[in-house]
């Protein structure tokens, strides 16, 4: 964690977790071979429709965090993702000494980039899920 992510007591500010979750979803999409700007140019955007967070334990200054992201359910024009944030072990991985500090469930909608109305997920993406 960086100083800019924390409050005066060295505790990560609660809203910063939203940034970490968003970055993990973006990186997950990149790992599938897609990036947000290319998708938008092709007329597709993904937006968070609903987000549920359960804070378990705070992260602190200098903690190294790891975000796990997995698909729970895929629909025609949306998907539900489960995400967990962990304090990584000293080697930067999740191990027996790691601690889960946040659990999130995100409902993600697929929209037409111009009208912002729901649209079916592109076949190239849904086939990779």
N, C-alpha and C positions, 0 to 999 in steps of 0.2 A: 504494500500500500504506500501511497505517496502522501506527503504532508497535505497537499491540496485536497485530498479525499477525506480528510479528518476534521473533527472539531478541535477546540482548544485542549481537550483532554486526550487527544490521540486516538479517539474512537471514530471509525468510519461513519460518516453522515448517512442516515438511512436512505436518502434519495439517490445516493451514488450507486447503490446496488442496481438501480434501474439501468444505469449506463453499462455496468458490467454484463447484465443479462442481454441487453441489446447488442453489445459487441459480440457476445458469444453466438447469438442467433445469426448475425451477419457472417461471422467466421465459419459457422456450420454450413451456411449457404455457399460460401466460397469453396469449402471442402467438397461440395457436391459439383463444383464446376460452374457456379453462377455468381455473378456479382450484381449488386443493386442497380448500378447505373445502366448496365446492359439490359436488365429486365425492364427497367423503366422505358428505355429506348424502344423496346419491343412491345410496350403497352401494358406492362404488368407491374404492380407494386404490391407489397405485403405490408399490412398494418396490424398493430396490436388492437384487438377488439375488446379483450378482457384480460386482466392480469391479477392473479391472486398471489400474495406473498405471505410466507410465514417466516418471521425472523426467529432464529433459534438462539444465536449467540453473536455478539458483535465482533467484527474484525477490528484490528488495531494497526496503528502505524507500523510499517515494515513487514506485516503479514504478507505472505505470498498466496494469492487466491487462485483457485482452479474452478472453472464453471463447466459442469457437465450438462449436456443438452441432448434430449432424446424425444422422438416423436411418440406420442401416446395414441393419437387417432388422426386419420386423414379422411377428409370429406371432399366433395367435388370442388368447393370454393374456399375451403378453410382447413386448418389443422390445429391440433392441440399439442403443445410441447410441454414437457416436464423439464425443469431446470433445477440444478442444485449448485450452490456455491460452497466450496470447501476451503479450509485453510490447509494448504499443501504441506507436506512434510519437508524436511530440510533439503531433500533432493528435487523438490519442485513437483512431486507426484502425489497422488493420493495413496496412502498406505494406512497401516494400523494406527499410526500416530496422528493421522489427519483428523480434522473435526468438521462435520457438516454444520454450516452456520445459517443457511437459508434454503428454503424450498419454494419454488415458484411454479405456477401453472399458467401458461400463456395461450390464449385463443388468438390465432393469427388468421386474418381474412385476406383473401386474394382479391384485388380490385383492378378494374380497368384504370390505367394511369391517367386517362383524360377525363372520364366521367366520374371517377371514384365510386362506381357502382360495382357490386360483387360480380365476379366472373369466374369461370372454371379455371382451375389451375392448369398452366401449360403442361401438355403431355410429357415434355422432356423433364420437368421437375417431378411431377407425380410418379413417373416411372422410377425415379431415383429414391423415392421415399420408401 
